[in-house]
Amino acid sequence: MGGLFGPGRWHKKGNLVIYTSEHASLAAWEKIVHVASFENLHNNLLLVKIEIPDRIEIQTVLQNILVTGWDSFPFAIETVNCGTSFLQGKEFLALKVPSAIIPDEYNVILNPLHPDIQFCKIISKIPFVFDKRVLKDYS
């Protein structure tokens, strides 16, 4: 629902979107960098594992979208327009994009309005708590 209320690197405000990561560790880093402070981390987080059927094609973002500064803030218009077009076009369920935090790893943007979303399965939902050492203030 967050995409309805604010923009992201891969969408304009007003678009339903599901941001996922290929690995739980990347999902955790993505969460950390998107909160203003550790006090804003909720204590009721869930790690949700989703299975996308093999028969569903996952699109990969084209290299020409990753212009110099694609991973900066404010968000590059190229990534915002690419993701928004992906969501509004509803041609594909999933778009694989590089992480701006760990460039050798990937996030997968899911379009919840694509008809194939019904074939994705939630494999597990488990409570997720950040290790207190990550949240420690070393200053």
C-alpha positions as CSV (number, residue, x, y, z in Angstrom):
1,M,0.0,0.0,0.0
2,G,3.0,2.3,0.6
3,G,3.3,3.0,-3.1
4,L,0.0,4.7,-3.1
5,F,1.2,7.3,-0.6
6,G,4.8,8.0,-1.6
7,P,7.3,7.5,-4.4
8,G,10.1,5.0,-4.6
9,R,13.2,4.4,-6.7
10,W,11.1,2.2,-9.0
11,H,7.6,3.8,-8.9
12,K,5.7,7.1,-8.8
13,K,3.4,7.9,-5.9
14,G,-0.1,6.4,-6.5
15,N,1.0,2.9,-7.8
16,L,0.5,-0.3,-5.9
17,V,3.8,-2.1,-5.7
18,I,5.5,-4.9,-3.8
19,Y,9.2,-4.6,-3.2
20,T,10.9,-7.9,-2.5
21,S,14.5,-9.0,-2.3
22,E,16.1,-12.3,-3.4
23,H,17.7,-12.7,0.1
24,A,16.5,-12.0,3.6
25,S,19.8,-10.3,4.4
26,L,19.2,-7.8,1.5
27,A,15.6,-7.2,2.6
28,A,16.9,-6.3,6.1
29,W,19.5,-3.8,4.7
30,E,16.8,-2.3,2.5
31,K,14.6,-1.8,5.6
32,I,17.4,-0.3,7.6
33,V,18.3,2.4,5.0
34,H,14.7,3.4,4.5
35,V,14.0,4.4,8.1
36,A,15.1,7.7,9.5
37,S,16.3,6.2,12.7
38,F,16.4,2.8,14.3
39,E,13.7,3.9,16.7
40,N,11.4,3.9,13.7
41,L,11.9,0.2,13.2
42,H,8.7,-1.6,14.2
43,N,8.9,-4.5,16.6
44,N,6.3,-6.4,14.7
45,L,8.2,-7.0,11.4
46,L,7.6,-10.2,9.5
47,L,10.0,-12.0,7.1
48,V,7.6,-13.2,4.3
49,K,8.9,-15.8,1.9
50,I,7.1,-15.8,-1.5
51,E,7.4,-18.4,-4.2
52,I,7.0,-17.2,-7.8
53,P,6.2,-20.2,-10.1
54,D,9.0,-21.2,-12.5
55,R,6.7,-20.7,-15.5
56,I,6.4,-17.0,-14.7
57,E,8.9,-14.9,-16.6
58,I,10.8,-12.4,-14.5
59,Q,11.8,-9.3,-16.5
60,T,15.2,-7.8,-15.9
61,V,15.7,-4.1,-16.0
62,L,17.4,-2.9,-19.1
63,Q,21.0,-1.7,-18.7
64,N,20.2,1.6,-20.4
65,I,17.9,2.5,-17.4
66,L,20.9,2.3,-15.1
67,V,22.3,5.7,-16.0
68,T,25.0,7.3,-13.9
69,G,23.4,8.2,-10.6
70,W,20.5,5.7,-10.9
71,D,21.3,4.6,-7.4
72,S,21.4,8.1,-5.9
73,F,18.8,10.1,-4.0
74,P,16.7,11.8,-5.1
75,F,15.7,9.0,-7.3
76,A,16.7,9.0,-11.0
77,I,13.8,9.8,-13.3
78,E,14.9,6.8,-15.5
79,T,14.3,4.3,-12.7
80,V,11.1,5.9,-11.5
81,N,9.6,6.0,-15.1
82,C,10.8,2.4,-15.8
83,G,9.2,0.9,-12.8
84,T,6.0,3.0,-13.2
85,S,5.7,1.8,-16.8
86,F,6.3,-1.8,-15.7
87,L,3.5,-1.5,-13.1
88,Q,1.0,0.3,-15.3
89,G,1.7,-1.8,-18.3
90,K,0.7,-5.0,-16.4
91,E,2.5,-7.1,-19.0
92,F,4.8,-8.9,-16.5
93,L,4.4,-9.8,-12.9
94,A,8.0,-9.3,-11.8
95,L,10.9,-7.0,-12.5
96,K,14.4,-7.8,-11.3
97,V,16.4,-4.7,-10.4
98,P,19.8,-4.2,-8.8
99,S,19.9,-3.1,-5.2
100,A,21.2,0.5,-4.8
101,I,22.6,-0.7,-1.4
102,I,24.4,-3.9,-2.5
103,P,24.8,-3.6,-6.3
104,D,25.7,-7.3,-6.8
105,E,22.4,-8.4,-5.3
106,Y,18.9,-7.9,-6.6
107,N,15.4,-6.9,-5.6
108,V,12.3,-8.1,-7.4
109,I,9.5,-5.7,-7.9
110,L,6.1,-7.4,-8.0
111,N,3.0,-5.9,-9.6
112,P,0.1,-6.8,-7.3
113,L,-2.4,-5.8,-10.1
114,H,-1.0,-8.4,-12.6
115,P,-3.3,-11.5,-12.9
116,D,-0.4,-13.9,-12.2
117,I,-0.1,-12.6,-8.6
118,Q,-2.7,-15.2,-7.7
119,F,-0.2,-18.0,-8.5
120,C,2.5,-16.7,-6.1
121,K,2.5,-18.5,-2.8
122,I,3.4,-17.2,0.6
123,I,5.7,-20.0,1.9
124,S,6.2,-18.6,5.3
125,K,5.7,-15.6,7.6
126,I,8.0,-15.5,10.6
127,P,8.7,-12.7,13.0
128,F,11.9,-10.8,12.2
129,V,13.8,-9.0,14.9
130,F,17.0,-7.1,14.1
131,D,20.0,-8.2,16.1
132,K,20.6,-5.6,18.8
133,R,24.2,-5.2,17.7
134,V,23.0,-3.8,14.4
135,L,21.0,-1.1,16.3
136,K,23.8,-0.2,18.7
137,D,24.9,3.4,18.6
138,Y,28.7,3.4,18.4
139,S,29.1,7.2,18.3
